[in-house]
């Protein structure tokens, strides 16, 4: 079991169960005063959120660390544009309701009594 304790705030990146997570806001406290952690996977959605008790984890929950970029592995301009587009799409997907235009033809905006369907 785990005895290490950290005070993680919402938005902190942590490593638990061999993956990275984002700490979510939570008011969950145990009877002994220790806090339960609500975590969302780094690339996950709202339905992937879990709650765990850090003291019961086999490996300690610790701050996430990432290696520095290696300048020898720099890509070209096309790779940079692909990375930018992926980031923009990922941020757009997590920002609430999708901005999809449902009305694609004049008939989809017309009242149903006018539709020749």
C-alpha positions as CSV (number, residue, x, y, z in Angstrom):
1,X,0.0,0.0,0.0
2,X,0.9,3.6,-0.3
3,X,1.9,6.1,2.5
4,X,3.1,9.0,0.5
5,X,0.7,12.0,0.6
6,X,0.5,15.0,-1.7
7,X,-1.9,17.9,-1.8
8,X,-3.1,18.0,-5.4
9,X,-5.2,20.9,-6.6
10,X,-7.8,20.8,-9.5
11,X,-6.0,21.0,-12.8
12,X,-2.7,19.4,-11.6
13,X,-1.3,16.6,-13.7
14,X,-0.6,13.4,-11.8
15,X,0.6,9.9,-12.5
16,X,-1.4,7.0,-11.1
17,X,-2.1,3.4,-12.4
18,X,0.6,3.8,-15.1
19,X,-1.0,6.7,-16.9
20,X,-1.4,10.5,-16.6
21,X,-4.5,12.1,-15.2
22,X,-5.9,15.6,-14.6
23,X,-7.2,16.3,-11.1
24,X,-10.8,17.4,-11.0
25,X,-12.6,19.5,-8.5
26,X,-14.0,17.4,-5.7
27,X,-15.4,17.9,-2.1
28,X,-15.0,14.2,-1.3
29,X,-13.4,13.6,2.1
30,X,-13.0,10.4,4.0
31,X,-13.9,10.0,7.7
32,X,-10.2,10.3,8.7
33,X,-9.8,13.6,6.9
34,X,-7.9,12.4,3.9
35,X,-9.1,13.4,0.5
36,X,-10.4,11.3,-2.4
37,X,-9.0,12.1,-5.8
38,X,-11.3,12.6,-8.8
39,X,-9.2,12.1,-11.9
40,X,-9.9,12.4,-15.6
41,X,-7.4,10.7,-18.0
42,X,-5.2,13.2,-19.8
43,X,-6.8,12.4,-23.2
44,X,-10.2,11.2,-21.8
45,X,-13.7,12.5,-21.7
46,X,-16.0,13.3,-18.8
47,X,-17.4,9.8,-18.7
48,X,-13.9,8.4,-18.0
49,X,-13.5,10.2,-14.7
50,X,-12.7,8.0,-11.7
51,X,-12.4,8.5,-8.0
52,X,-9.6,6.8,-6.1
53,X,-8.3,6.7,-2.5
54,X,-4.5,7.5,-2.8
55,X,-3.7,5.6,0.3
56,X,-5.0,2.3,-1.2
57,X,-3.0,2.5,-4.4
58,X,-0.1,0.1,-4.7
59,X,2.1,2.7,-6.4
60,X,2.0,6.3,-5.0
61,X,0.1,9.0,-6.8
62,X,2.7,11.5,-7.8
63,X,3.0,14.6,-9.9
64,X,3.3,13.8,-13.7
65,X,6.6,14.5,-15.4
66,X,7.3,14.6,-19.1
67,X,10.7,14.4,-20.8
68,X,12.0,17.6,-22.5
69,X,11.7,17.7,-26.3
70,X,14.8,16.5,-28.1
71,X,16.0,19.0,-30.8
72,X,17.5,16.2,-32.8
73,X,14.1,14.8,-33.4
74,X,12.6,18.0,-34.9
75,X,10.1,17.5,-37.6
76,X,9.3,19.4,-40.8
77,X,6.7,22.1,-41.4
78,X,4.0,19.6,-42.4
79,X,4.5,17.7,-39.1
80,X,4.1,20.9,-37.2
81,X,0.8,21.8,-39.0
82,X,-0.5,18.3,-38.4
83,X,0.3,18.6,-34.6
84,X,-1.4,22.1,-34.6
85,X,-4.5,20.7,-36.3
86,X,-4.7,17.7,-33.9
87,X,-4.4,20.0,-30.9
88,X,-7.1,22.4,-32.2
89,X,-9.5,19.5,-32.9
90,X,-8.8,18.0,-29.4
91,X,-9.5,21.3,-27.7
92,X,-12.6,21.8,-29.8
93,X,-14.0,18.4,-28.9
94,X,-13.7,19.0,-25.1
95,X,-15.2,22.5,-25.2
96,X,-18.8,21.7,-24.7
97,X,-21.4,21.1,-27.4
98,X,-20.0,20.5,-30.9
99,X,-20.3,23.2,-33.4
100,X,-22.0,21.1,-36.1
101,X,-24.2,22.7,-38.7
102,X,-27.2,20.5,-38.9
103,X,-29.1,22.5,-41.6
104,X,-27.4,21.3,-44.8
105,X,-30.1,22.1,-47.4
106,X,-33.0,24.5,-47.8
107,X,-35.4,21.6,-47.1
108,X,-33.9,20.9,-43.7
109,X,-34.8,24.5,-42.6
110,X,-38.3,24.5,-44.0
111,X,-41.4,23.5,-42.0
112,X,-42.4,19.9,-42.3
113,X,-45.6,20.8,-44.1
114,X,-43.6,22.2,-47.0
115,X,-41.3,19.3,-47.3
116,X,-42.2,17.0,-50.4
117,X,-41.0,14.0,-48.4
